[in-house]
Amino acid sequence: MVQLVATRPSIANHFLKELRDEVIQKDRGRFRRNLQRLGEIMAVEISKTLPYREEQVVTPLGVTRLQTLAEYPVLITILRAGLPYFEGFQHYFDESDCGFIGAYRQEGTGEISIKLDYLATPHLEGRIVILIDPMLATGKSVTDAITVLLKKGKPAHVHIVALVAAPEGLRHLDQHLPVPHTVWAFAQDEKLDSRSYIVPGLGDAGDLSFGEKT
């Protein structure tokens, strides 16, 4: 299942426009802040699908009952590009356990492969997981990450969260993910180019947030 959040006009489209704009995105601090803002918006959207329980609340003037989260999801991000987007989720799921995956592309050897070299997560058996990575391009980093995460237990459900997604990546996830999942993005873009970058996309989110790597 794919949920596209920005199909209707909202402030999310404004922030996504600024992320895409090649002039505005040169302001690195503004770029990171817009990633955080979109993380906050997406956190609210996903929160509508989570389990809740009714609780009694005593106010200074009386008593009422409210629906509150039955459990906080586990937040996991893929370093380094996912960090600002992840921080937006943390602002709202502030009691969540968190995990981190180090992953990067290995290029120059023909077909692009994904190298995973760091993993720090809580136990995941039966838990709801939100896996956060700004760009869903080929989908290989996500499937590789989930393969590694399964060593920590099989989640009840995985919410895979991107800013923009390529159709090739969505097809890859549909064919290869072994766990119940939902893919969330603000937009589905046109395609991947010859380097497996999303078109029109927005560029390299990690470099735009933190500077070019060598």
BELRAZI-V174346 format. One record per residue. PSI is psi as a letter, one per 20 degrees, with the letter a starting at -180 (none if undefined). Layout:
PSI, PSI
This chain:
p, p, o, o, h, k, i, q, p, r, h, h, h, g, h, h, g, h, h, h, o, i, g, h, i, i, n, h, g, h, g, g, h, h, g, g, g, h, g, g, g, h, g, g, g, h, h, i, i, r, q, r, q, p, q, p, p, o, r, i, j, b, p, r, q, q, p, r, p, h, q, p, q, p, p, p, q, p, q, i, h, i, g, h, g, g, h, g, h, h, h, h, m, i, j, q, q, q, r, p, p, o, q, q, p, o, r, j, k, d, p, p, r, p, p, p, j, p, p, o, r, r, p, i, p, j, r, p, p, o, o, o, p, h, p, n, e, h, i, h, h, g, h, g, g, h, g, g, h, i, i, j, q, o, q, h, q, p, o, p, p, r, g, q, q, q, h, g, h, g, g, g, g, h, h, i, p, j, q, p, q, p, p, p, r, h, q, p, a, g, r, q, a, i, j, k, q, p, p, h, b, j, a, o, h, g, g, h, h, i, q, q, q, none
